[in-house]
Amino acid sequence: MPQRAIGVALLVVGAILLVYGINASDSIGSEISEFFSGSPTDKTVWFLIGGAAALIVGLFMTFVPYGRKTG
């Protein structure tokens, strides 16, 4: 059961990081950075990567059974 709780927590954290990343990509600073360098700011990229990774790990921890079956 603790694995499922950690998985749900990672799902929540991943969703929050993705929302922050999407909001950061629409910010003025990111728009200016994209205009001059052709890519968004590092902060935006890390929010998006971290959010996606946390969501994927959270999904696996929540829905994929893990552990030895006794019996």
C-alpha positions in Angstrom: 0.0 0.0 0.0 2.8 2.5 0.6 3.9 2.1 -3.0 0.5 3.2 -4.2 0.5 6.3 -1.9 3.9 7.3 -3.2 2.7 6.8 -6.7 -0.3 9.0 -6.2 1.9 11.7 -4.6 4.2 11.5 -7.7 1.2 11.9 -9.9 0.1 15.1 -8.1 3.7 16.5 -8.1 4.1 15.7 -11.7 0.8 17.4 -12.6 1.8 20.5 -10.7 5.3 20.6 -12.3 3.7 20.3 -15.8 1.3 23.1 -15.0 4.2 25.3 -13.8 6.2 24.4 -17.0 3.3 25.2 -19.3 2.7 28.5 -17.5 6.4 29.3 -17.6 6.5 28.6 -21.3 3.9 31.3 -21.8 5.7 33.9 -19.7 7.4 37.0 -21.1 10.8 35.9 -20.1 10.5 32.6 -21.9 9.0 34.3 -25.0 12.0 36.7 -25.1 14.5 33.8 -24.6 12.7 31.8 -27.4 12.9 34.8 -29.7 16.6 35.3 -29.3 17.8 31.7 -28.8 15.1 29.7 -30.5 14.4 27.6 -27.3 12.6 28.2 -24.1 14.4 28.9 -20.8 16.1 26.1 -19.0 13.7 26.5 -16.0 10.8 25.8 -18.3 12.4 22.8 -19.9 13.2 21.3 -16.5 9.7 21.8 -15.2 8.3 20.0 -18.2 10.8 17.1 -18.1 10.5 16.7 -14.3 6.7 16.8 -14.5 6.5 14.2 -17.3 9.0 11.9 -15.5 7.1 12.2 -12.2 3.8 11.4 -13.9 5.3 8.3 -15.6 6.9 7.0 -12.5 3.7 7.8 -10.5 1.5 5.9 -13.0 3.7 2.8 -12.8 3.9 2.9 -9.0 0.1 3.4 -8.7 -1.2 0.9 -11.3 1.5 -1.7 -11.9 1.6 -4.4 -9.1 5.0 -4.9 -7.5 6.4 -7.3 -5.0 6.5 -11.0 -4.3 3.3 -12.9 -4.0 3.4 -15.2 -1.0 1.5 -18.4 -0.8 
